[in-house]
């Protein structure tokens, strides 16, 4: 992966490149920032740049990169580039077996090549995980130490990228700490974290931290136009809605996305509530109660966002609204029903439902009660 493939983040790219130019690359970096900001893409681009630059060879044209190394890096198959990520126990393994990243290297490469901005949910799906907890085990730290103790295959840098290091168990974290205290020669560790406060303080103190901000709206808009051939107006709307996250921008492009389903359920709820159609509301509550609990929580969070957006819509300030075209089309006629008289109560109602679902309350009861209360609140003026 190359830096030009990373969306936005020009200041971080320049800072990383400056380290190489000045020959001041620290042995351990910690890239921190919100999901979707491109931390893993930045880490991978930097790792590839380090390996290529440190293995250039003299030629008649000056120092030239090794095309074989570049080809291997493009497929994430270079022997000096190591990825560590949370894993689950593979099927048909013994109860005491500790999974390692090598167990899922094929799935990791396939996912990353298609999407260098993955979420934990996407990675869990790639591993065919059900309800298992993905962690980085002590066995993985042992395996990483063994790999990094070997000489570089081409005499350049060895780079270890550790994705979501906050998911290390205690034994793994302590073994990694020893590696950081006595790093193998010409080895760079790059940790990519969304919750750095969960890392051991002794690990954080041995890294140089770089905070990665959300991607600028302008950078996302430009990428949508150039990479996805989206019209300027739609690209602007989607970029604002993405809130600095490239995966959210891509999700907004997908007409079959989860949010499209959530919008449909929100519209049905409001229409049935306005008509006071208790039979349909009962069926609606049973339908959403059949969703998985995590999906129910995401749906309620989406409902809360739409309550906010419909209330703001009434002020006719386009720059304050963050909606897709479909959402705005619905708000055009519906927004007046979310007003000063009921917006707080409706928001509190959905927040309580979100809390109750999070505490494993009965979904059918929670959602039918939510529907009945919406009947009352939607008519308030």
URSULRA-V20038 format. One record per backbone hydrogen bond with DSSP energy under -0.5 kcal/mol. CO is the residue of the C=O (numbers start at 0). NH is the residue of the N-H. If there is no record, write none. Layout:
co=(CO,CO)
nh=(NH,NH)
This chain:
co=(1,2,8,9,10,11,12,13,14,15,16,17,18,19,23,26,27,28,29,29,30,31,33,35,37,38,39,40,41,42,43,44,45,46,47,48,49,50,51,52,56,58,61,61,63,64,65,66,67,68,69,70,71,71,71,72,77,79,79,81,83,86,89,93,96,99,100,101,103,104,105,106,107,108,109,110,118,119,120,121,122,123,124,131,134,134,135,136,137,138,139,140,141,142,143,144,146,157,158,158,159,159,160,160,161,161,163,164,166,168,169,170,171,172,173,174,175,176,177,179,183,185,187,188,189,190,190,191,192,194,195,199,199,200,202,203,206,207,209,209,210,211,215,216,217,218,219,220,221,222,222,223,223,224,230,231,232,233,234,235,236,237,238,238,239,241,243,243,244,245,246,247,248,249,249,250,252,253,256,256,257,258,259,260,261,262,263,264,265,266,267,268,269,270,271,271,275,276,277,278,279,280,281,282,283,284,285,286,287,291,292,293,294,295,296,297,298,299,300,301,302,303,304,305,306,307,308,309,310,311,312,315,316,316,317,323,324,325,326,327,328,329,329,330,333,334,336,338,338,341,342,343,344,345,346,347,348,349,350,351,352,353,354,355,356,361,362,363,364,365,366,367,368,369,370,371,372,373,375,376)
nh=(4,5,12,13,14,15,16,17,18,19,20,21,23,22,25,188,207,190,31,209,192,211,36,245,41,42,43,44,45,46,47,48,49,50,51,52,53,54,54,55,63,61,58,63,56,66,69,70,71,72,73,74,74,76,77,75,80,81,158,160,162,134,92,96,98,102,103,104,107,108,109,110,111,112,113,114,122,123,124,125,126,128,127,133,86,136,168,140,141,142,143,144,145,146,147,148,149,187,81,160,161,189,83,162,164,191,166,167,135,172,173,174,175,176,177,178,179,180,181,182,186,157,159,28,161,30,192,163,32,197,198,202,203,204,205,206,208,29,31,211,212,33,219,220,221,222,223,224,225,226,227,227,229,228,234,235,236,237,238,239,240,241,242,243,242,244,214,245,248,249,250,251,252,252,253,253,254,256,259,260,261,262,263,264,265,266,267,268,269,270,271,272,273,274,275,276,277,280,281,282,283,284,285,286,287,288,289,289,290,295,296,297,298,299,300,301,302,303,304,305,306,307,308,309,310,311,312,313,313,314,315,317,319,320,320,327,328,329,330,331,332,332,333,334,336,337,338,341,342,345,346,347,348,349,350,351,352,353,354,355,356,357,358,360,359,365,366,367,368,369,370,371,372,373,374,375,376,377,378,379)
